C-alpha cells in the first residue's frame, strides 16, 4: 500500500468540479484509492461520497492507494493533486 | 401594487411580465415488480437517454453561458454514473422488488438529504443537483414532455430552479429570476451573474399560475420585487434602469481602449487581486496588468508554510493568464493580526506597528527565500514585478537586494531559468516617503499604499470607528507626500503607482495625473470607471 498526504489549496475546496476531476483521475487506475480526512474517509472513485466529505481549502487529507498499479497510481494522484487541488 | 423584499444575488433592474414556472408534478408510486432484469433494463435505457440529454445540454450551455456555467452538466453526468448512486438504485430494485421510478426517486431523496445536511452553504446547494438528475430520469421513464417555451421576454418566478430547468429556457427571453428558495451559490444565482441579469432569492410569495402575465419590477439593487407597480414606482425604476444601461453601455465601449487623457498622457491602469479567483474579473474588466497581487492568501488559513512548489504553481498560473501583461506580486504582508499560527508570531499590543511583512522576511530569510524562489521561477512565464511591503530604510532595501541576488545565483547554479523582473517597494510609511529619493536609486518602481500611509501619517487606527470622522485620506499631508514620492522617483528614473483605495477615488484621478503618477491599481470592477475618467481628462 502507498500513502501520501496533501494540503488542499483549491480555494473552494473539493467542490463539485474539483471532485469530478479527482474521480476521473482515480478511475484511470485499478487500485483502490481511499481519501481520509481525520477519521472520515471515502472511495475516491465515488463522486457523491467524496463530495459528501465536504473537504475545504487548507485541510490536510491522506490518500491510501492499494492494488496492482499502486506505485504509479499513487504517484499520478499526488501529481494530479498538486496541479489541480 | 404588491411589494416583496428578498435577497439580491445580482444587481440591475428588470421590468416586464411575470412567467410562473411550476414543475410538472409527476407522482411516483411504489409498485411491486417481478421481473427484476426488465426493470434494470428500463433503468439502463433511461440512464443512457439522460446521458445523451446531458451532453446536449452541456453543449447548449457552453454556447449560452460559457464553459464555467456548463461544467455542472458534466458533473451531473458523473453523478449519474456514480457507483454509490447506481448501487443504491440497483439494490432497491433487486432486494425490494420495487419499480425503477420509485428506486430513482428514493435515491434522489437520500443523496440530496445528505448534501442538504452538510454545514457548507455551497454543498447544501448541491442537493438540487442530485434531485435534478433523479427528476430527469423519472421524466424520461414516464415520457414527460419538456418545459413550455417562453413566448415573450419574461421575469421567471419559481419556487426554486434546477440547472436543467434554467438552461433549457431561452436565454434571450429571460429578464430576471425571482425564486422563493435558492441561495447565493445556487445555479440560478451563478447563471444570473453570467447572464448579467438581476436575480432575487428568498422572495416570500405564494407561487400561483395566476401571477403569470402580470407586470412586475425586479430591482436587484435593493432586493425588491414589485407586482403591478404603481406609476410612480414604475417611472422611478425606469429612470434608474436607463441610467444604469447608459453607464454600462459607455463603460463597455471602453474595453480594449487605452487609458489616455485627451492631451495624450497614458496612465497604466492595473487591478488589485487577493486570490486566483479574482483573475476572471481582471480579464473581464480589461485591466492592463495586475498592480498588486496580495500573496497573503497563500499563507492564511492553513497549518504550515506554503511550499515553493505550491507558490510557484499559483504565480505561474497568474502570469500565464495575464499573458505578458505586468503582474506585481507583493511579498508576504503578514503580522500578528492575521491568522497564521505556524509562523508562531507573538501577540502584540500594536500589530500595525509590529513584527510584520518585510520585517519578518528579513528576520527569517529562509522563509523569504522560498517565496522569492517561487516568484523568480515563475518569472520566465511572463512579466513579473516583485514588491516589498513596509520598508522604512535603505538598509532594508540593501538586505533585500542581497537576498534576491543570492536566490538568483542559487537558481542559476542549479540551471533553473529565470526571467527579467522589476523590483519595487510599497510606499506606506512616512519614513519611506521622506527617504524616497534614496530608495529610488535602488529600485525600479514604487507603489503607494495609501491606506496604511494614511493610517501611519495621521496616526489614526483604521480599526477604531470613533476616528472615522477624522480619517481623511484626502488630507493635504497625504497628497503632498504623494507628490514628493513622484518627484523623487522620477528624478531617478523610477516609476510610481498608487495601489491603495485612493487609486480608485475618481475625485482625485485628475490630481494624480497632474502630479505625474504613472500607474493606478484598483479593484477589477472599477477599472473601466477609472478609465472613463482618465479618457475625459484634458
Contacts between the chains, C-beta under 8 A, distances in Angstrom:
chain1	res1	chain2	res2	distance
A	7	B	302	6.3
A	7	B	303	7.4
A	7	B	304	7.0
A	9	B	306	7.7
A	9	B	310	5.9
A	9	B	314	7.7
A	11	B	275	5.8
A	11	B	276	6.6
A	11	B	277	5.7
A	11	B	297	7.7
A	12	B	122	7.0
A	12	B	277	7.9
A	13	B	120	7.8
A	15	B	122	5.9
A	15	B	123	7.6
A	16	B	71	8.0
A	16	B	72	6.9
A	16	B	75	4.6
A	16	B	126	6.0
A	16	B	129	7.2
A	17	B	71	5.4
A	17	B	75	6.5
A	19	B	75	8.0
A	20	B	74	6.6
A	20	B	75	5.0
A	20	B	78	4.6
A	23	B	78	6.3
A	23	B	82	8.0
A	24	B	78	7.5
A	43	B	83	7.8
A	45	B	83	6.8
A	46	B	82	6.0
A	46	B	83	5.2
A	46	B	84	5.0
A	47	B	75	7.9
A	47	B	78	5.2
A	47	B	79	5.9
A	47	B	82	4.5
A	47	B	84	7.8
A	48	B	79	6.7
A	48	B	82	5.1
A	48	B	84	4.7
A	48	B	85	6.0
A	48	B	111	5.6
A	48	B	114	7.4
A	48	B	130	7.5
A	49	B	84	5.6
A	51	B	115	7.4
A	51	B	123	6.9
A	51	B	126	6.7
A	52	B	114	5.3
A	52	B	115	7.0
A	52	B	118	7.1
A	52	B	123	7.9
A	54	B	118	5.1
A	54	B	119	7.5
A	54	B	120	5.0
A	54	B	123	5.2
A	56	B	120	7.3
A	57	B	301	6.5
A	58	B	301	4.6
A	58	B	302	3.8
A	58	B	303	7.2
A	60	B	303	6.8
A	82	B	309	6.7
A	82	B	310	7.6
A	82	B	313	7.0
A	83	B	313	7.0
